[in-house]
Amino acid sequence: MPHDPFLALRNRDYRAFAAGSLASSTALQMLSLALAWEVYARTHDAMQLGYLGLARATPVLLLALPAGHAADLYDRRRMLAITQALFAVFCAALALASQAEASLWVLYLLVALTGVTRSMHGPSRNSLLPLLVTEQELHNSLTWSSGVFQLSAIGGPLLGGALIGITGKAWPAYATSAVLCVIAAATSLRLRPRKIVRTSNERYTIKGITKGAGHLWREKTVLAALALDLFAVLLGGATALMPLYAEILGVGPIGLGALKAAPYIGAFLMAIVLAYRRPSNRNGQALLLSVAGFGLATIGFGVSTSFWLSLVLLALLGGLDNISVVIRSVLVQVRTPDELRGRVSAVNSLFIEASNELGAYESGLVASWFGPVVSVVSGGVGTLVVVAGIALAWPELRRLGRLVPLDE
C-alpha cells in the first residue's frame, strides 16, 4: 500500500486542531516580531532584546512542570482554549500600552504574563494531539503540525512587518494577534479527544509534578535528543538579532519581516518533503546530521553581507532544524504513556521555550559585548561542538531507528 502524505489531514479533529494552531501560532509570531521591533526602535540597545527574551523565558522555567501536571489531571482541551483566550487578553493589553507609549517596564510585565501562559499552553497542546489521532497517524500529524507552525511563522512576521511598515506603529500587530487568539480558542473548544485510561486516581502533588522528569531520566535516548536541542538552540539563536542584521543589510521593517520568515519558509518546505517520505529507518543519524547542518548554516549567515544570501542561508537553517524537530517530537510522543504526556510535554516545552528565550538573551549579551557577527558565528561553532559531544556521550542516539509503524 503506498504511503499517504495526507493521512492525518483526513482526520476531522486533527484538521480543527491544526487550524487553531495556525491561528494562535501566527498571532504569537507576529507578537514576537512587533515586540522586538518596538523595543529596539525605542532603545537601539541590543541588550534590551536580551531582556525581552529573559522576560518570556523566566515564567516558563518556573512554571512548566506544574503546568504539565495540570495538563495530565484536567481537561486538556479546555486548558488549551483558556490559554489561547489569555493570549488574546494580553495581546490586547499590549496594543493599548503601545498606543499609549507606556514605559518599557509595562511591556516587559505583559511579556512576562504571556510567558506564564506559554508555560501552560505548550503542555496542554502537545499532550492533546495524541488523543486526537491514531498511532498510524501520529508521525504524519506531527510532520504536518511542524508545517503548520512554520506556515504561521512565515505569515506572522510578514504580516507583522507589513502592519508596522504601513502604520509605523506596533500596536496594530498586537491587536491583530488578539483577534487570531480568540479564533484559536473558539476552534479548540470544538475538538473531541479520546479519554485517557488512567491506572490510578492521581492527585496534584509535588511528587506527581516530578514524574515527567523521572520518566525522561529513564529514557536516555529522549533525554539526549532534548539536550541536543537545548544546547544547539541556546548557542545558535541568531534569530534574536534580526533587528540588528536588518540594519547591517540595509533593509527596513518589511525586510526584517522577510529575514524573520526565511527560516520558517525553509522549514515549511522541508515539512512538505517529510510528509511525502516514509518515516526514516535511521532517525538518530538524521537528527545529528541535521543539527550539525544547522550550525554550519548559522555560521554562514553570521558572516553574510548580502540580503539575498542571508535569506537563502536562513531558509537552509530552518529546513535542517525542522528535520530535528519532527524526529524529536515523534520520539517524545512514542516513548511516553498517555497519563504522563502533559508532564513530559512540559519538560519538552521547558527545553524548547527556555532554550529559545535564553538563547535570545545569550545572543543579545554577546552581541552587546563583541558585536552581532561574533555572537552568531560563535553560536554556530558551539552548536557543532555540542553535536560532536552528544554523539560521543550517547551512542544509543546514533543508533536510533524507526519510531512508528508504517501507514499500511
Contacts in CASP RR format, 6 or more apart in sequence:
PFRMAT RR
TARGET T0000
AUTHOR 0000-0000-0000
METHOD contacts of the structure
MODEL  1
MPHDPFLALRNRDYRAFAAGSLASSTALQMLSLALAWEVYARTHDAMQLG
YLGLARATPVLLLALPAGHAADLYDRRRMLAITQALFAVFCAALALASQA
EASLWVLYLLVALTGVTRSMHGPSRNSLLPLLVTEQELHNSLTWSSGVFQ
LSAIGGPLLGGALIGITGKAWPAYATSAVLCVIAAATSLRLRPRKIVRTS
NERYTIKGITKGAGHLWREKTVLAALALDLFAVLLGGATALMPLYAEILG
VGPIGLGALKAAPYIGAFLMAIVLAYRRPSNRNGQALLLSVAGFGLATIG
FGVSTSFWLSLVLLALLGGLDNISVVIRSVLVQVRTPDELRGRVSAVNSL
FIEASNELGAYESGLVASWFGPVVSVVSGGVGTLVVVAGIALAWPELRRL
GRLVPLDE
1 407 0 8 1.000
1 408 0 8 1.000
3 276 0 8 1.000
3 277 0 8 1.000
3 278 0 8 1.000
3 406 0 8 1.000
3 407 0 8 1.000
4 10 0 8 1.000
4 140 0 8 1.000
4 407 0 8 1.000
5 140 0 8 1.000
5 275 0 8 1.000
5 276 0 8 1.000
6 140 0 8 1.000
6 275 0 8 1.000
7 136 0 8 1.000
7 137 0 8 1.000
7 140 0 8 1.000
7 407 0 8 1.000
8 14 0 8 1.000
8 133 0 8 1.000
8 137 0 8 1.000
8 140 0 8 1.000
8 141 0 8 1.000
8 143 0 8 1.000
8 144 0 8 1.000
9 15 0 8 1.000
9 18 0 8 1.000
9 144 0 8 1.000
11 132 0 8 1.000
11 133 0 8 1.000
11 134 0 8 1.000
11 137 0 8 1.000
11 141 0 8 1.000
13 132 0 8 1.000
13 133 0 8 1.000
13 191 0 8 1.000
13 192 0 8 1.000
13 193 0 8 1.000
14 129 0 8 1.000
14 132 0 8 1.000
14 133 0 8 1.000
14 137 0 8 1.000
14 141 0 8 1.000
14 144 0 8 1.000
16 187 0 8 1.000
16 190 0 8 1.000
16 191 0 8 1.000
17 128 0 8 1.000
17 129 0 8 1.000
17 132 0 8 1.000
17 188 0 8 1.000
17 191 0 8 1.000
18 144 0 8 1.000
18 145 0 8 1.000
18 148 0 8 1.000
19 187 0 8 1.000
20 84 0 8 1.000
20 183 0 8 1.000
20 184 0 8 1.000
20 187 0 8 1.000
20 188 0 8 1.000
21 125 0 8 1.000
21 145 0 8 1.000
21 148 0 8 1.000
21 149 0 8 1.000
21 152 0 8 1.000
21 184 0 8 1.000
22 148 0 8 1.000
22 151 0 8 1.000
22 152 0 8 1.000
23 152 0 8 1.000
23 180 0 8 1.000
23 181 0 8 1.000
23 183 0 8 1.000
23 184 0 8 1.000
23 187 0 8 1.000
24 84 0 8 1.000
24 87 0 8 1.000
24 121 0 8 1.000
24 180 0 8 1.000
24 181 0 8 1.000
24 184 0 8 1.000
25 148 0 8 1.000
25 149 0 8 1.000
25 152 0 8 1.000
25 153 0 8 1.000
26 152 0 8 1.000
26 153 0 8 1.000
26 155 0 8 1.000
26 156 0 8 1.000
26 159 0 8 1.000
26 180 0 8 1.000
27 87 0 8 1.000
27 91 0 8 1.000
27 156 0 8 1.000
27 176 0 8 1.000
27 177 0 8 1.000
27 178 0 8 1.000
27 180 0 8 1.000
27 181 0 8 1.000
27 184 0 8 1.000
28 87 0 8 1.000
28 177 0 8 1.000
29 152 0 8 1.000
29 153 0 8 1.000
29 155 0 8 1.000
29 156 0 8 1.000
29 157 0 8 1.000
29 260 0 8 1.000
30 155 0 8 1.000
30 156 0 8 1.000
30 157 0 8 1.000
30 159 0 8 1.000
30 160 0 8 1.000
30 163 0 8 1.000
30 173 0 8 1.000
30 176 0 8 1.000
30 177 0 8 1.000
30 180 0 8 1.000
31 91 0 8 1.000
31 94 0 8 1.000
31 114 0 8 1.000
31 173 0 8 1.000
31 174 0 8 1.000
31 177 0 8 1.000
32 157 0 8 1.000
33 156 0 8 1.000
33 157 0 8 1.000
33 160 0 8 1.000
33 161 0 8 1.000
33 164 0 8 1.000
33 173 0 8 1.000
33 256 0 8 1.000
33 257 0 8 1.000
33 260 0 8 1.000
34 160 0 8 1.000
34 161 0 8 1.000
34 163 0 8 1.000
34 164 0 8 1.000
34 170 0 8 1.000
34 173 0 8 1.000
34 174 0 8 1.000
34 177 0 8 1.000
35 52 0 8 1.000
35 94 0 8 1.000
35 107 0 8 1.000
35 111 0 8 1.000
35 170 0 8 1.000
36 49 0 8 1.000
36 52 0 8 1.000
36 240 0 8 1.000
36 242 0 8 1.000
36 243 0 8 1.000
37 161 0 8 1.000
37 164 0 8 1.000
37 170 0 8 1.000
37 243 0 8 1.000
37 253 0 8 1.000
37 256 0 8 1.000
38 98 0 8 1.000
38 107 0 8 1.000
38 170 0 8 1.000
39 48 0 8 1.000
39 49 0 8 1.000
39 52 0 8 1.000
39 104 0 8 1.000
39 107 0 8 1.000
40 46 0 8 1.000
40 48 0 8 1.000
40 49 0 8 1.000
40 243 0 8 1.000
40 244 0 8 1.000
42 104 0 8 1.000
43 104 0 8 1.000
45 368 0 8 1.000
46 241 0 8 1.000
46 244 0 8 1.000
46 364 0 8 1.000
46 367 0 8 1.000
46 368 0 8 1.000
46 371 0 8 1.000
46 372 0 8 1.000
47 364 0 8 1.000
47 365 0 8 1.000
47 368 0 8 1.000
48 104 0 8 1.000
49 240 0 8 1.000
49 241 0 8 1.000
49 243 0 8 1.000
49 360 0 8 1.000
49 364 0 8 1.000
50 240 0 8 1.000
50 360 0 8 1.000
50 361 0 8 1.000
50 363 0 8 1.000
50 364 0 8 1.000
50 365 0 8 1.000
51 108 0 8 1.000
51 361 0 8 1.000
52 108 0 8 1.000
52 111 0 8 1.000
52 360 0 8 1.000
53 111 0 8 1.000
53 240 0 8 1.000
53 357 0 8 1.000
53 358 0 8 1.000
53 359 0 8 1.000
53 360 0 8 1.000
53 361 0 8 1.000
54 357 0 8 1.000
54 358 0 8 1.000
54 361 0 8 1.000
55 108 0 8 1.000
55 111 0 8 1.000
55 112 0 8 1.000
55 115 0 8 1.000
56 111 0 8 1.000
56 112 0 8 1.000
56 114 0 8 1.000
56 115 0 8 1.000
56 118 0 8 1.000
56 353 0 8 1.000
56 357 0 8 1.000
57 115 0 8 1.000
57 353 0 8 1.000
57 354 0 8 1.000
57 356 0 8 1.000
57 357 0 8 1.000
57 358 0 8 1.000
57 360 0 8 1.000
57 361 0 8 1.000
58 112 0 8 1.000
58 115 0 8 1.000
59 112 0 8 1.000
59 113 0 8 1.000
59 115 0 8 1.000
59 116 0 8 1.000
59 118 0 8 1.000
59 119 0 8 1.000
60 115 0 8 1.000
60 118 0 8 1.000
60 119 0 8 1.000
60 349 0 8 1.000
60 350 0 8 1.000
60 353 0 8 1.000
60 354 0 8 1.000
60 357 0 8 1.000
61 350 0 8 1.000
61 354 0 8 1.000
62 119 0 8 1.000
63 116 0 8 1.000
63 119 0 8 1.000
63 120 0 8 1.000
64 119 0 8 1.000
64 123 0 8 1.000
64 346 0 8 1.000
64 347 0 8 1.000
64 349 0 8 1.000
64 350 0 8 1.000
64 353 0 8 1.000
64 354 0 8 1.000
65 209 0 8 1.000
65 210 0 8 1.000
65 212 0 8 1.000
65 213 0 8 1.000
65 343 0 8 1.000
65 346 0 8 1.000
65 347 0 8 1.000
65 350 0 8 1.000
66 209 0 8 1.000
67 119 0 8 1.000
67 120 0 8 1.000
67 122 0 8 1.000
67 123 0 8 1.000
67 124 0 8 1.000
67 346 0 8 1.000
68 120 0 8 1.000
68 123 0 8 1.000
68 124 0 8 1.000
68 127 0 8 1.000
68 209 0 8 1.000
68 342 0 8 1.000
68 343 0 8 1.000
68 345 0 8 1.000
68 346 0 8 1.000
69 204 0 8 1.000
69 208 0 8 1.000
69 209 0 8 1.000
69 211 0 8 1.000
69 342 0 8 1.000
69 343 0 8 1.000
69 346 0 8 1.000
70 79 0 8 1.000
70 120 0 8 1.000
70 123 0 8 1.000
70 204 0 8 1.000
71 79 0 8 1.000
71 120 0 8 1.000
71 123 0 8 1.000
71 124 0 8 1.000
71 127 0 8 1.000
71 341 0 8 1.000
71 342 0 8 1.000
71 343 0 8 1.000
71 345 0 8 1.000
71 346 0 8 1.000
72 127 0 8 1.000
72 202 0 8 1.000
72 339 0 8 1.000
72 340 0 8 1.000
72 341 0 8 1.000
72 342 0 8 1.000
72 343 0 8 1.000
73 202 0 8 1.000
73 203 0 8 1.000
73 204 0 8 1.000
76 124 0 8 1.000
76 127 0 8 1.000
76 128 0 8 1.000
76 131 0 8 1.000
76 193 0 8 1.000
76 342 0 8 1.000
77 128 0 8 1.000
77 188 0 8 1.000
77 189 0 8 1.000
77 191 0 8 1.000
77 193 0 8 1.000
78 189 0 8 1.000
79 120 0 8 1.000
79 124 0 8 1.000
80 121 0 8 1.000
80 124 0 8 1.000
80 125 0 8 1.000
80 128 0 8 1.000
80 188 0 8 1.000
81 185 0 8 1.000
81 186 0 8 1.000
81 188 0 8 1.000
81 189 0 8 1.000
82 120 0 8 1.000
82 185 0 8 1.000
83 117 0 8 1.000
83 118 0 8 1.000
83 120 0 8 1.000
83 121 0 8 1.000
83 122 0 8 1.000
83 124 0 8 1.000
84 121 0 8 1.000
84 181 0 8 1.000
84 182 0 8 1.000
84 184 0 8 1.000
84 185 0 8 1.000
84 188 0 8 1.000
85 181 0 8 1.000
85 182 0 8 1.000
85 185 0 8 1.000
86 117 0 8 1.000
87 114 0 8 1.000
87 117 0 8 1.000
87 121 0 8 1.000
87 177 0 8 1.000
87 178 0 8 1.000
87 181 0 8 1.000
87 184 0 8 1.000
88 178 0 8 1.000
88 179 0 8 1.000
88 181 0 8 1.000
88 182 0 8 1.000
88 185 0 8 1.000
89 178 0 8 1.000
90 110 0 8 1.000
90 113 0 8 1.000
90 114 0 8 1.000
90 117 0 8 1.000
91 114 0 8 1.000
91 174 0 8 1.000
91 175 0 8 1.000
91 177 0 8 1.000
91 178 0 8 1.000
91 181 0 8 1.000
92 174 0 8 1.000
92 175 0 8 1.000
92 178 0 8 1.000
93 110 0 8 1.000
94 107 0 8 1.000
94 110 0 8 1.000
94 171 0 8 1.000
94 174 0 8 1.000
95 171 0 8 1.000
95 172 0 8 1.000
95 174 0 8 1.000
95 175 0 8 1.000
95 178 0 8 1.000
96 171 0 8 1.000
97 106 0 8 1.000
97 107 0 8 1.000
97 110 0 8 1.000
98 107 0 8 1.000
98 169 0 8 1.000
98 170 0 8 1.000
98 171 0 8 1.000
98 174 0 8 1.000
99 169 0 8 1.000
99 171 0 8 1.000
118 349 0 8 1.000
118 353 0 8 1.000
119 346 0 8 1.000
119 349 0 8 1.000
119 353 0 8 1.000
122 345 0 8 1.000
122 346 0 8 1.000
122 349 0 8 1.000
122 353 0 8 1.000
123 342 0 8 1.000
123 343 0 8 1.000
123 345 0 8 1.000
123 346 0 8 1.000
123 349 0 8 1.000
124 342 0 8 1.000
126 341 0 8 1.000
126 342 0 8 1.000
126 345 0 8 1.000
126 348 0 8 1.000
126 349 0 8 1.000
127 341 0 8 1.000
127 342 0 8 1.000
127 344 0 8 1.000
127 345 0 8 1.000
128 191 0 8 1.000
128 193 0 8 1.000
129 141 0 8 1.000
129 142 0 8 1.000
129 145 0 8 1.000
129 333 0 8 1.000
130 138 0 8 1.000
130 333 0 8 1.000
130 338 0 8 1.000
130 341 0 8 1.000
131 193 0 8 1.000
131 194 0 8 1.000
131 196 0 8 1.000
131 338 0 8 1.000
132 141 0 8 1.000
132 191 0 8 1.000
132 192 0 8 1.000
132 193 0 8 1.000
132 194 0 8 1.000
133 141 0 8 1.000
135 404 0 8 1.000
135 405 0 8 1.000
136 404 0 8 1.000
136 405 0 8 1.000
136 406 0 8 1.000
136 407 0 8 1.000
137 407 0 8 1.000
138 330 0 8 1.000
138 333 0 8 1.000
138 334 0 8 1.000
138 404 0 8 1.000
139 279 0 8 1.000
139 330 0 8 1.000
139 403 0 8 1.000
139 404 0 8 1.000
140 275 0 8 1.000
140 407 0 8 1.000
142 326 0 8 1.000
142 329 0 8 1.000
142 330 0 8 1.000
142 333 0 8 1.000
143 271 0 8 1.000
143 274 0 8 1.000
143 275 0 8 1.000
143 326 0 8 1.000
144 271 0 8 1.000
144 275 0 8 1.000
145 329 0 8 1.000
146 267 0 8 1.000
146 271 0 8 1.000
146 274 0 8 1.000
146 322 0 8 1.000
146 325 0 8 1.000
146 326 0 8 1.000
146 329 0 8 1.000
147 267 0 8 1.000
147 268 0 8 1.000
147 271 0 8 1.000
147 272 0 8 1.000
147 322 0 8 1.000
149 264 0 8 1.000
150 264 0 8 1.000
150 265 0 8 1.000
150 266 0 8 1.000
150 267 0 8 1.000
150 268 0 8 1.000
150 271 0 8 1.000
150 322 0 8 1.000
151 264 0 8 1.000
151 268 0 8 1.000
153 260 0 8 1.000
153 261 0 8 1.000
153 263 0 8 1.000
153 264 0 8 1.000
153 267 0 8 1.000
154 261 0 8 1.000
154 264 0 8 1.000
154 265 0 8 1.000
154 268 0 8 1.000
155 261 0 8 1.000
156 261 0 8 1.000
157 256 0 8 1.000
157 257 0 8 1.000
157 258 0 8 1.000
157 260 0 8 1.000
157 261 0 8 1.000
157 264 0 8 1.000
158 257 0 8 1.000
158 258 0 8 1.000
158 261 0 8 1.000
159 173 0 8 1.000
159 176 0 8 1.000
160 173 0 8 1.000
160 176 0 8 1.000
160 257 0 8 1.000
161 173 0 8 1.000
161 253 0 8 1.000
161 254 0 8 1.000
161 255 0 8 1.000
161 256 0 8 1.000
161 257 0 8 1.000
162 254 0 8 1.000
163 172 0 8 1.000
163 173 0 8 1.000
163 176 0 8 1.000
164 170 0 8 1.000
164 172 0 8 1.000
164 173 0 8 1.000
164 253 0 8 1.000
165 252 0 8 1.000
165 253 0 8 1.000
165 254 0 8 1.000
168 253 0 8 1.000
196 338 0 8 1.000
196 339 0 8 1.000
197 338 0 8 1.000
198 339 0 8 1.000
199 339 0 8 1.000
202 208 0 8 1.000
202 339 0 8 1.000
208 343 0 8 1.000
209 343 0 8 1.000
211 340 0 8 1.000
211 343 0 8 1.000
212 340 0 8 1.000
212 343 0 8 1.000
212 344 0 8 1.000
212 346 0 8 1.000
212 347 0 8 1.000
213 343 0 8 1.000
213 347 0 8 1.000
215 336 0 8 1.000
215 340 0 8 1.000
215 343 0 8 1.000
215 344 0 8 1.000
216 222 0 8 1.000
216 223 0 8 1.000
216 226 0 8 1.000
216 344 0 8 1.000
216 347 0 8 1.000
217 223 0 8 1.000
219 335 0 8 1.000
220 394 0 8 1.000
220 396 0 8 1.000
221 331 0 8 1.000
221 335 0 8 1.000
221 394 0 8 1.000
221 396 0 8 1.000
221 397 0 8 1.000
221 400 0 8 1.000
222 331 0 8 1.000
222 332 0 8 1.000
222 335 0 8 1.000
224 390 0 8 1.000
224 393 0 8 1.000
224 394 0 8 1.000
224 396 0 8 1.000
224 397 0 8 1.000
225 287 0 8 1.000
225 327 0 8 1.000
225 328 0 8 1.000
225 331 0 8 1.000
225 332 0 8 1.000
225 397 0 8 1.000
226 328 0 8 1.000
226 332 0 8 1.000
226 347 0 8 1.000
226 348 0 8 1.000
226 351 0 8 1.000
227 351 0 8 1.000
227 390 0 8 1.000
228 287 0 8 1.000
228 288 0 8 1.000
228 291 0 8 1.000
228 324 0 8 1.000
228 386 0 8 1.000
228 387 0 8 1.000
228 390 0 8 1.000
228 397 0 8 1.000
229 291 0 8 1.000
229 324 0 8 1.000
229 328 0 8 1.000
229 351 0 8 1.000
229 352 0 8 1.000
229 355 0 8 1.000
230 351 0 8 1.000
230 354 0 8 1.000
230 355 0 8 1.000
231 355 0 8 1.000
231 383 0 8 1.000
231 386 0 8 1.000
231 390 0 8 1.000
232 291 0 8 1.000
232 294 0 8 1.000
232 295 0 8 1.000
232 383 0 8 1.000
232 386 0 8 1.000
232 387 0 8 1.000
233 352 0 8 1.000
233 355 0 8 1.000
233 356 0 8 1.000
233 359 0 8 1.000
234 355 0 8 1.000
234 358 0 8 1.000
234 359 0 8 1.000
234 362 0 8 1.000
235 359 0 8 1.000
235 362 0 8 1.000
235 378 0 8 1.000
235 379 0 8 1.000
235 380 0 8 1.000
235 382 0 8 1.000
235 383 0 8 1.000
235 386 0 8 1.000
236 294 0 8 1.000
236 295 0 8 1.000
236 298 0 8 1.000
236 359 0 8 1.000
236 363 0 8 1.000
236 376 0 8 1.000
236 379 0 8 1.000
236 380 0 8 1.000
236 382 0 8 1.000
236 383 0 8 1.000
237 298 0 8 1.000
237 356 0 8 1.000
237 359 0 8 1.000
237 360 0 8 1.000
237 362 0 8 1.000
237 363 0 8 1.000
237 376 0 8 1.000
237 379 0 8 1.000
238 298 0 8 1.000
238 301 0 8 1.000
238 302 0 8 1.000
238 317 0 8 1.000
238 363 0 8 1.000
238 376 0 8 1.000
238 379 0 8 1.000
239 260 0 8 1.000
239 263 0 8 1.000
239 360 0 8 1.000
240 359 0 8 1.000
240 360 0 8 1.000
240 361 0 8 1.000
240 363 0 8 1.000
240 364 0 8 1.000
241 363 0 8 1.000
241 364 0 8 1.000
241 367 0 8 1.000
241 372 0 8 1.000
241 375 0 8 1.000
241 376 0 8 1.000
242 256 0 8 1.000
242 257 0 8 1.000
242 259 0 8 1.000
242 260 0 8 1.000
243 256 0 8 1.000
244 367 0 8 1.000
244 372 0 8 1.000
245 259 0 8 1.000
245 310 0 8 1.000
245 372 0 8 1.000
246 252 0 8 1.000
246 253 0 8 1.000
246 255 0 8 1.000
246 256 0 8 1.000
246 259 0 8 1.000
248 305 0 8 1.000
248 372 0 8 1.000
249 259 0 8 1.000
249 305 0 8 1.000
249 306 0 8 1.000
249 307 0 8 1.000
249 310 0 8 1.000
250 307 0 8 1.000
251 258 0 8 1.000
251 259 0 8 1.000
251 307 0 8 1.000
255 307 0 8 1.000
258 311 0 8 1.000
259 310 0 8 1.000
259 311 0 8 1.000
259 314 0 8 1.000
262 310 0 8 1.000
262 311 0 8 1.000
262 312 0 8 1.000
262 314 0 8 1.000
262 315 0 8 1.000
263 314 0 8 1.000
263 315 0 8 1.000
263 317 0 8 1.000
263 318 0 8 1.000
263 319 0 8 1.000
263 321 0 8 1.000
264 318 0 8 1.000
265 315 0 8 1.000
266 315 0 8 1.000
266 316 0 8 1.000
266 318 0 8 1.000
266 319 0 8 1.000
266 322 0 8 1.000
267 318 0 8 1.000
267 319 0 8 1.000
267 321 0 8 1.000
267 322 0 8 1.000
267 325 0 8 1.000
268 322 0 8 1.000
269 315 0 8 1.000
269 319 0 8 1.000
270 318 0 8 1.000
270 319 0 8 1.000
270 320 0 8 1.000
270 322 0 8 1.000
270 323 0 8 1.000
271 322 0 8 1.000
271 326 0 8 1.000
274 322 0 8 1.000
274 323 0 8 1.000
274 326 0 8 1.000
278 406 0 8 1.000
279 330 0 8 1.000
279 402 0 8 1.000
279 403 0 8 1.000
279 404 0 8 1.000
279 406 0 8 1.000
280 286 0 8 1.000
280 327 0 8 1.000
280 401 0 8 1.000
280 402 0 8 1.000
281 401 0 8 1.000
281 402 0 8 1.000
282 400 0 8 1.000
282 401 0 8 1.000
283 327 0 8 1.000
283 330 0 8 1.000
283 331 0 8 1.000
283 400 0 8 1.000
283 401 0 8 1.000
283 402 0 8 1.000
283 403 0 8 1.000
284 327 0 8 1.000
284 397 0 8 1.000
284 398 0 8 1.000
284 399 0 8 1.000
284 400 0 8 1.000
284 401 0 8 1.000
285 398 0 8 1.000
286 323 0 8 1.000
286 327 0 8 1.000
287 323 0 8 1.000
287 324 0 8 1.000
287 327 0 8 1.000
287 328 0 8 1.000
287 397 0 8 1.000
287 400 0 8 1.000
288 387 0 8 1.000
288 390 0 8 1.000
288 391 0 8 1.000
288 397 0 8 1.000
288 398 0 8 1.000
290 320 0 8 1.000
290 321 0 8 1.000
290 323 0 8 1.000
290 324 0 8 1.000
290 327 0 8 1.000
291 320 0 8 1.000
291 321 0 8 1.000
291 324 0 8 1.000
291 383 0 8 1.000
291 386 0 8 1.000
291 387 0 8 1.000
292 383 0 8 1.000
292 384 0 8 1.000
292 387 0 8 1.000
293 320 0 8 1.000
294 317 0 8 1.000
294 318 0 8 1.000
294 320 0 8 1.000
294 321 0 8 1.000
294 324 0 8 1.000
294 383 0 8 1.000
295 317 0 8 1.000
295 379 0 8 1.000
295 380 0 8 1.000
295 381 0 8 1.000
295 382 0 8 1.000
295 383 0 8 1.000
295 384 0 8 1.000
295 387 0 8 1.000
296 380 0 8 1.000
296 384 0 8 1.000
297 313 0 8 1.000
297 314 0 8 1.000
297 316 0 8 1.000
297 317 0 8 1.000
297 318 0 8 1.000
297 320 0 8 1.000
298 317 0 8 1.000
298 376 0 8 1.000
298 377 0 8 1.000
298 379 0 8 1.000
298 380 0 8 1.000
298 383 0 8 1.000
299 376 0 8 1.000
299 377 0 8 1.000
299 380 0 8 1.000
299 381 0 8 1.000
300 313 0 8 1.000
300 377 0 8 1.000
301 310 0 8 1.000
301 313 0 8 1.000
301 314 0 8 1.000
301 317 0 8 1.000
301 376 0 8 1.000
302 372 0 8 1.000
302 373 0 8 1.000
302 376 0 8 1.000
302 377 0 8 1.000
303 373 0 8 1.000
303 377 0 8 1.000
304 310 0 8 1.000
304 313 0 8 1.000
327 403 0 8 1.000
330 403 0 8 1.000
330 404 0 8 1.000
331 400 0 8 1.000
331 403 0 8 1.000
332 344 0 8 1.000
332 345 0 8 1.000
332 348 0 8 1.000
333 341 0 8 1.000
334 403 0 8 1.000
334 404 0 8 1.000
336 344 0 8 1.000
336 345 0 8 1.000
363 375 0 8 1.000
363 376 0 8 1.000
363 379 0 8 1.000
364 375 0 8 1.000
366 374 0 8 1.000
366 375 0 8 1.000
366 378 0 8 1.000
367 374 0 8 1.000
367 375 0 8 1.000
390 397 0 8 1.000
391 397 0 8 1.000
391 398 0 8 1.000
END
